[in-house]
Amino acid sequence: MEIHLMIVREARLDDASAIARVHVDTWRTTYRKIVPDDYLASLSYEKRESGWVQILSTAVEGNHFTYIVENEVRQIVGFASAGPERTKDSVYQSELYAIYILKAYQQQGIGRCLTQTLVKRLYESGFHSMLVWVLADNPACRFYEALGGQKVYEKQDETGGSILNEIAYGWTDTLSLITGI
């Protein structure tokens, strides 16, 4: 079995370009046959980078966090971002906004490690419950279920001209995510 050294650290502003690449590339592989092809083709590294510059620039005042994972040659191969729940939900204090890992690095425990790192940071900041919205047809639904997420909400959203079903998974106490129970 080959062992790869992975480094998980908090994202910096100069990571925006690499995060944007992972974001666009994973959308194109993960959401193929879920999201319209022309929408995926229209995704732009430059637009995503601009968005990530904004996110990373406002992290402190927005009380949100982004962590990246680097491979053995310091290339960013995944990221996760979270912060306060965006709709002022009465049960869930925080929200996992995004978690994406390049296809070649999936199924290696990186997602679990990133999630635990991010949830620990949220917990230390006073956020003890969490929600994540995911496309219902996304294979990652199994990942959230394996982490103990419970389906708590459903909605429909428009992406690329298609109406897509989304599911929210929730954890009312994220301590179990941190301890791995």
C-alpha positions as CSV (number, residue, x, y, z in Angstrom):
1,M,0.0,0.0,0.0
2,E,1.3,3.4,-1.0
3,I,1.2,6.1,1.7
4,H,0.9,9.7,0.7
5,L,1.9,12.6,3.0
6,M,-1.0,15.1,3.2
7,I,-0.9,18.4,4.9
8,V,-4.0,20.1,6.2
9,R,-3.8,23.8,7.0
10,E,-5.9,26.9,7.1
11,A,-6.2,28.6,3.7
12,R,-4.4,31.8,2.9
13,L,-5.3,34.5,0.4
14,D,-2.5,33.3,-1.9
15,D,-4.3,29.9,-2.1
16,A,-7.3,31.4,-4.0
17,S,-6.1,30.4,-7.4
18,A,-5.4,26.8,-6.5
19,I,-8.7,26.5,-4.5
20,A,-10.6,27.9,-7.6
21,R,-9.0,25.2,-9.8
22,V,-10.0,22.4,-7.4
23,H,-13.4,23.9,-7.1
24,V,-14.1,24.1,-10.9
25,D,-12.4,20.7,-11.7
26,T,-14.3,18.9,-9.0
27,W,-17.6,20.4,-10.1
28,R,-16.9,19.1,-13.6
29,T,-16.1,15.6,-12.5
30,T,-18.6,15.2,-9.6
31,Y,-21.6,16.9,-11.2
32,R,-21.2,15.4,-14.7
33,K,-24.6,14.0,-15.6
34,I,-26.2,15.9,-12.7
35,V,-25.7,19.5,-13.7
36,P,-26.1,20.5,-17.4
37,D,-22.9,20.1,-19.5
38,D,-23.0,23.6,-20.9
39,Y,-23.2,25.0,-17.4
40,L,-20.1,23.0,-16.3
41,A,-18.3,24.0,-19.5
42,S,-19.0,27.7,-18.7
43,L,-17.3,27.5,-15.2
44,S,-14.3,29.8,-15.1
45,Y,-11.2,29.5,-13.0
46,E,-10.9,33.3,-13.1
47,K,-14.4,33.9,-11.8
48,R,-14.0,31.3,-9.1
49,E,-10.7,32.8,-8.1
50,S,-12.3,36.2,-7.7
51,G,-14.9,34.6,-5.5
52,W,-12.3,32.9,-3.4
53,V,-10.3,36.1,-3.0
54,Q,-13.5,37.7,-1.6
55,I,-14.2,34.7,0.7
56,L,-10.7,34.5,2.1
57,S,-10.4,38.3,2.5
58,T,-13.5,38.4,4.7
59,A,-12.9,35.2,6.7
60,V,-12.1,36.9,10.0
61,E,-15.0,39.4,10.1
62,G,-17.4,36.8,8.6
63,N,-16.3,34.2,11.2
64,H,-15.9,31.6,8.5
65,F,-13.0,29.2,7.9
66,T,-11.4,27.5,4.9
67,Y,-9.0,24.6,5.2
68,I,-7.0,23.1,2.4
69,V,-5.2,19.8,1.9
70,E,-1.9,19.6,0.1
71,N,-0.2,16.5,-1.4
72,E,3.4,15.6,-0.9
73,V,4.5,18.2,-3.5
74,R,2.5,21.0,-1.8
75,Q,-0.2,21.0,-4.5
76,I,-3.7,21.8,-3.2
77,V,-5.9,18.8,-3.9
78,G,-8.9,19.6,-1.7
79,F,-10.6,22.2,0.5
80,A,-13.5,22.7,2.8
81,S,-15.2,25.9,3.9
82,A,-17.7,26.6,6.7
83,G,-19.1,29.3,8.9
84,P,-22.3,30.5,10.4
85,E,-25.5,28.9,8.9
86,R,-26.7,31.3,6.2
87,T,-30.5,31.3,6.8
88,K,-30.6,31.8,10.6
89,D,-31.9,28.3,11.1
90,S,-33.2,27.7,14.6
91,V,-31.5,24.4,15.1
92,Y,-28.2,24.5,13.1
93,Q,-25.6,27.2,14.1
94,S,-23.1,26.5,11.4
95,E,-23.0,25.3,7.8
96,L,-20.4,23.4,5.8
97,Y,-20.5,25.6,2.7
98,A,-18.3,23.5,0.5
99,I,-16.0,20.5,0.5
100,Y,-14.3,19.4,-2.7
101,I,-11.4,16.9,-3.3
102,L,-9.9,16.2,-6.7
103,K,-11.1,12.8,-8.0
104,A,-7.7,11.2,-7.9
105,Y,-7.6,11.9,-4.1
106,Q,-11.1,10.8,-3.2
107,Q,-11.8,7.7,-1.1
108,Q,-8.6,8.1,0.9
109,G,-9.9,9.6,4.2
110,I,-9.1,13.2,3.2
111,G,-12.7,14.3,3.3
112,R,-13.1,13.0,6.8
113,C,-9.9,14.6,7.9
114,L,-10.8,18.0,6.4
115,T,-14.3,17.8,7.9
116,Q,-13.0,16.9,11.4
117,T,-10.4,19.8,11.2
118,L,-13.0,22.3,10.2
119,V,-15.7,21.1,12.7
120,K,-13.1,21.3,15.5
121,R,-12.4,25.0,14.5
122,L,-16.2,25.7,14.4
123,Y,-16.7,24.0,17.8
124,E,-13.9,26.1,19.4
125,S,-15.7,29.2,17.9
126,G,-18.9,28.2,19.7
127,F,-20.7,26.5,16.8
128,H,-21.8,23.1,18.1
129,S,-24.3,22.1,15.4
130,M,-23.9,22.0,11.6
131,L,-25.9,21.7,8.4
132,V,-24.7,20.9,4.8
133,W,-26.7,21.2,1.6
134,V,-25.9,18.7,-1.1
135,L,-27.4,17.8,-4.4
136,A,-29.6,14.7,-4.0
137,D,-27.9,12.9,-6.9
138,N,-24.4,13.6,-5.6
139,P,-22.6,10.4,-4.7
140,A,-21.2,12.3,-1.7
141,C,-24.5,11.8,0.1
142,R,-23.1,8.5,1.3
143,F,-20.1,10.4,2.8
144,Y,-22.4,12.6,5.0
145,E,-24.4,9.6,6.0
146,A,-21.3,7.8,7.0
147,L,-20.3,10.8,9.2
148,G,-23.6,10.5,11.0
149,G,-25.5,13.3,9.2
150,Q,-29.3,13.0,9.3
151,K,-31.5,14.2,6.4
152,V,-33.3,17.2,7.9
153,Y,-34.5,19.3,4.9
154,E,-35.1,19.1,1.2
155,K,-35.5,21.9,-1.4
156,Q,-35.2,22.5,-5.1
157,D,-32.8,24.9,-6.6
158,E,-32.1,26.1,-10.2
159,T,-28.6,25.5,-11.6
160,G,-27.7,26.0,-15.2
161,G,-31.3,26.1,-16.2
162,S,-32.2,22.8,-14.5
163,I,-34.2,22.4,-11.3
164,L,-32.2,20.1,-9.0
165,N,-33.1,18.5,-5.7
166,E,-31.0,19.3,-2.7
167,I,-30.9,17.5,0.7
168,A,-29.6,19.0,3.9
169,Y,-27.8,16.8,6.4
170,G,-27.6,18.0,9.9
171,W,-25.7,17.3,13.1
172,T,-27.2,18.7,16.3
173,D,-24.0,18.0,18.2
174,T,-20.8,18.1,16.2
175,L,-18.7,16.7,19.0
176,S,-19.2,13.2,17.5
177,L,-17.6,14.4,14.2
178,I,-14.6,15.7,16.1
179,T,-14.1,12.6,18.1
180,G,-14.8,10.3,15.2
181,I,-17.5,8.4,17.0
